């Protein structure tokens, strides 16, 4: 039997209108391309269009970056991060 390990899923919860979300998004993309290429599945959830998900995960402010493994949330942070802090967070997850 093969034991295929699935990648963690990194989800950015944000909004098109959010200044902090717009600032975090390119930093996140850069880190995922340069330091963590192919180690995460990546998703964006627009909080304005997915209020049920936001409520069920107790998300009250944006942006939020959460990492899920096998359907369970394993770690999250709220707010902006610089490149180094973001890489530290992703290292901790792995």
C-alpha positions as CSV (number, residue, x, y, z in Angstrom):
1,X,0.0,0.0,0.0
2,X,1.3,3.5,-0.9
3,X,1.4,6.1,1.8
4,X,0.9,9.3,0.0
5,X,1.4,12.3,2.3
6,X,-0.8,15.2,1.3
7,X,0.5,18.8,1.3
8,X,-0.6,21.2,3.9
9,X,-3.2,23.7,2.6
10,X,-2.4,27.4,3.2
11,X,-5.4,29.6,3.1
12,X,-5.3,33.4,3.0
13,X,-8.6,34.8,4.3
14,X,-9.0,38.3,3.1
15,X,-10.9,40.8,1.0
16,X,-10.3,42.7,-2.2
17,X,-11.0,45.9,-0.3
18,X,-8.5,45.1,2.5
19,X,-5.3,47.2,2.5
20,X,-3.5,44.7,4.8
21,X,-4.6,41.8,2.6
22,X,-3.3,43.5,-0.5
23,X,0.0,44.1,1.2
24,X,0.4,40.6,2.5
25,X,-0.6,38.8,-0.7
26,X,2.5,39.5,-2.7
27,X,4.8,38.7,0.2
28,X,3.1,35.4,0.7
29,X,3.3,34.6,-3.0
30,X,7.1,35.5,-3.0
31,X,7.8,33.2,0.0
32,X,5.8,30.4,-1.5
33,X,7.7,30.6,-4.8
34,X,11.2,31.2,-3.5
35,X,11.5,29.4,-0.1
36,X,8.6,26.9,0.0
37,X,7.9,26.0,-3.7
38,X,5.5,23.0,-4.0
39,X,5.3,22.4,-0.3
40,X,1.8,23.9,0.2
41,X,-1.5,23.9,-1.6
42,X,-2.6,27.5,-1.7
43,X,-6.1,29.0,-1.5
44,X,-7.7,32.4,-1.1
45,X,-11.0,32.9,0.6
46,X,-12.8,36.2,0.1
47,X,-14.5,36.9,3.5
48,X,-17.1,39.1,1.8
49,X,-18.4,36.1,-0.2
50,X,-17.9,33.3,2.4
51,X,-19.4,34.5,5.7
52,X,-20.4,31.0,6.9
53,X,-16.8,29.7,6.7
54,X,-15.5,32.8,8.4
55,X,-18.0,32.4,11.3
56,X,-17.3,28.7,11.7
57,X,-13.6,29.3,12.0
58,X,-14.0,32.3,14.4
59,X,-12.3,34.7,12.1
60,X,-13.0,38.3,13.1
61,X,-10.3,40.3,11.4
62,X,-8.4,40.1,8.2
63,X,-6.0,39.1,6.8
64,X,-5.7,35.7,8.4
65,X,-3.3,33.0,7.1
66,X,-4.2,29.5,8.3
67,X,-2.7,26.2,7.5
68,X,-4.7,23.0,7.4
69,X,-3.5,19.4,7.3
70,X,-5.9,16.5,6.7
71,X,-8.8,19.0,7.2
72,X,-7.7,20.2,10.6
73,X,-6.3,23.7,11.2
74,X,-2.8,23.4,12.6
75,X,-1.7,27.0,12.8
76,X,-2.8,30.5,12.0
77,X,-1.8,34.2,12.3
78,X,-3.7,37.4,12.0
79,X,-2.5,40.6,10.4
80,X,0.4,41.6,8.2
81,X,3.8,40.0,8.4
82,X,7.1,40.8,6.7
83,X,8.9,38.3,4.5
84,X,11.1,36.9,7.3
85,X,8.3,36.5,9.8
86,X,6.2,34.8,7.2
87,X,9.0,32.4,6.4
88,X,9.5,31.6,10.1
89,X,5.8,30.9,10.4
90,X,5.9,28.5,7.4
91,X,9.0,26.8,8.8
92,X,7.2,26.1,12.1
93,X,4.3,24.6,10.2
94,X,6.5,22.1,8.3
